[in-house]
Amino acid sequence: MAESKLSEYRRKRRADATNEPFGDEGSASTPTAFTRAAKGETLEGAFVVHLHDATRRHYDVRLEVSGVLASFAVPRGPSSNPDDRHLAVKTEDHPIEYLEFEDVIPRGQYGAGPMIAWDRGSVTYLEGPAEQEIENGKLHVELRGTKLRGRWALVKLQKKKSGATAGVHGEREGKGNEWLFFKKQDEHADRERVLIDELPRSVLSGLTIEELERKEDIGRALVARAARMGAPARKGDVPPAEAFPARTKAEPASLRGARWRYDPVLEGVRVVASREGGAVTLRTDDAPTQDVAAFYPDVVRALRALSVDAFTLLGDLVAFDGSGHPRAELLAERARRFASGDAARATTEIPVVLMAIDLLALGERDTRPLSLDRRRELLSALAPGAGFVRTSSPLRGDVRTVVAACAEHRIARIEAKRRDAAYPASPDDAFRLLETGVTARAPVIHHGGATTREVTVTNRGKIFWPAQGFTKGDLCDYYAAVAPVLLPHLRDRPVILVRYPDGIEGKNFFQWNVPPGLPSWVRTLEFKDDEGSRKRGFLVDDPATLATIANLGCIPLHVLACRVPRLEEANFFTIDFDVKQGSLKDAVVLVETLRELLDEVGLPGFPKTSGQTGLHVLVPLGQGQSFATARALADLLGRLLVDRWPRIATMERIVKRRGPKVYVDTGQTGPARAIVAPYSVRAVSGATVSTPLTWDEVTPRLDPRTFTIETVPPRVERLGDLMKGLVTATPDVERAVEKLARIVGTSTGSTG
Ligand code: MN
């Protein structure tokens, strides 16, 4: 329990005298959503590294474990050089609220002195639950912070040193609690960089630890500087709708000369951020009257920590992908998770940064009449850090060089501003917008509940299945009818679309990109195909998007077995019983045997018709499994089936050698392998549907051709989604692998 874990923390502090969080009894703010396993085993969570100037200056590395923060005091701080093994003294667990702490601990209190949030991010425990790892004295973690990235280790020292070292908090501590903290070799290891010198500032306030004690003075001095520059007194707030400057297109040739500054337009959400004391509002370009601050607690916290307590600034909210590029899809994903109540975890897994580019007001000063150069100077003093609020540096130099450099970085647009101009007050003196020739992508991020979107089906009467007379309208009606059971299987997965604009007998083609003219709210994402080349899949999360793609003439829907943002994890695997040469009767025997095997090892399985002639069994894996594990499981099961039924089953890849046997295909599991989704229509005569079945329906009397766009909707009405468990099951995969290995061992023993 968190309460007992925090007893030492509380014993050392006085609730009425310290400004630190005390870890409220039964506090509901504990983001237990990070604790993945039901058994209370922590596999991932949040982390913070504080720089703490107490009796001795040190860094406190704090990792979320069992709802509290396991804490290690590291006097020499983190080093990106794997050769540096720095002493880390394990101290008392801290309450989870400490993730947000940055302040000066009052004199006379335990740990008195300034403490800044030096880094913040998410942690994954790489070799098992953190609780066990700590017990064993070895913690291998992956850190995804602003500064600390990649794999790190904490290893407990076995040999006790003679006597305890003087503790960093002024007491004798450390004996038996000594660990080493070091970087593991990976692409983030660096023997040259000295992170703690290079990036000394807080990720919240942007201040150094020395500055934190003078925070108010620094803020006052900055406002005074704005006044000296000639910024007049503020007269009320800038109306939100007027805060966003107009942008007019311009040709690079018109912008020659040294008086221009250039800001690349990042993929993100343009916002005006205002703070008045503790109140922060964030307003977006497309809905200036709506405050979206609730969606960005990480950014709000950082804005509240800045040295000046009132300001208005212009910037872009961005989320970076693994290679450091801003990606609007990540923002959209985060907003969706917020809307579905998964805010704590979304904030940790998809951090957002505010890239500030202009300043409208500072303290009681209106900074808009100042020149751009002056506004940027004040802005970078207000937000000098590299954390959750950053000031981006405008590009300068020859406009052609700037355009070429941005094009090279796949940046579609650039804002150009005159160095000596005031903040644009009317469209006449707008920011100039340059295009680089790269195609702009502007996925829309929805803040708040779902909005109603109307999709009109075009050419409803067009015949798509000539033999049966089914039309495009019938296809669209079918997908609308099954949307409630189909969407949970599509949600967050890359969906691969094959379009049949003239029905099943016309030409067909893959639709990799959102075609021109489609609504901007249709979401897509990039992934790599089998050959490693980049493809763009659709994300189909709502009835409107489903209607949109049906209206494009997409008949079959194929999905990958993974979900954003973790495309490297397999959520299920598939065993395909292909009866092109064998018989369905034999396939039924094999599916029954597979069911027994799955029961034996404790894995659920879900049968469905392929929609053509064969059968599929889908096996859920929950979260955290690699595609290698998924494929190995599929292969092992396939081999067992062939071993038991050599006369009717084969895994032979060469078609001619299969004979009249059922081909047990386990090759449909892989990071880029797509499988036909449950309830997907097939582009074959009869408009058959890949239909989830009960195990009892898998008999020799089964006729897959009876499941069509006509018969499946009433069936769904009656039975609901028979495959619901594919999405919700969390089986014990490790245990299943062990059991399966034993079965394989026995079966090899008996035959060999
Ligand atoms: Mn400390």
Boltz pocket constraint, residues with backbone or C-beta under 6 A from the ligand:
constraints:
  - pocket:
      binder: B
      contacts: [[A, 52], [A, 54], [A, 58], [A, 59], [A, 60], [A, 73], [A, 111], [A, 168], [A, 169]]
      max_distance: 6.0
